[in-house]
Amino acid sequence: MYNKDKYTKQKMVVVGAFILGILLAIYLKTLDPTKVYITLEEKRSIENRIETTKREIKKLNTMKSDYEQSLKKYKDVVKDKHKSINDLMEDDLTYLKEVSGYINVKGPGIVVTIKDSEKELEKDQNPNDLIVHDIDILRIINDLKKAGAEAIAINGERVLPLSKIKCSGATITVNNTTYGQPFIIKAIGNTDSLMAAIISPGSYANLIKDGYGIYVEAQVEEDIDVNSAKNINKSTKNLENIRVSK
């Protein structure tokens, strides 16, 4: 009996020593300056910063590629006796004026007509579901931009990167000018891509048309005219008259 109790105590001592050893090892690891322990919130914050940095790197790589292509165009012109650097600069200047809204843009594209739904309001349905809002216009415009639209206008008002679009009842204000329905969006660019941005099953325009009955119709036109911006700052208006020196 005595030997059995002695064996049990020895076994407990061994187990206790083993557990103590594990605890000491864990403690010593926490003292290692090369290891950093963070909370779950800190981990998420680091992951978000990494994703943001990746997006910035991707954007910079795209800009780098664009600059390299532009540089290549000028190098090719230098080698080609039949081409002129001045002509290339004129093309670049015209493009900058077009995307900045300083001149009219003409070309093939699509015309999208949008207005409130004519469906009857269902029981417990929110009336706002059947009304066109500024967010609807903004999302459709964003889809058109992603599809490569070169110039966009809403009811004749040129849409630029800093344009403001606000909803006010049945009207929408674009660049401080208010327009009533129907809202007519003109977009110049590849007609197939632009139409897909409106009528494809996953597009926002198709969603509000099929889901809420919002009137959305698009048609292709071979010759669309998008006007220049109306409210360009007077101090920069002279950019319209810039020419490349011969």
Buried (B, 14 or more C-beta within 10 A) or exposed (E): EEEEEEEEEEEEEEEEEEEEEEEEEEEEEEEEEEEEEEEEEEEEEEEEEEEEEEEEEEEEEEEEEEEEEEEEBEEEBEEEEEEEEEEBBBEBBBEEBBEBBBBEBEBBBBBBBBBBBEEEEEEEEEEEBBBBBBEBBBBBBEBBBEBEBBBBBBBBBBBBEEBEBBBEEEEBBBBEEEBEBBBBBBBBBBBEBBBBBBBEEEBBBBBBBEEBBBBBBBEEBEEBBBBBBEEBEEEEEEBEEEEBEE
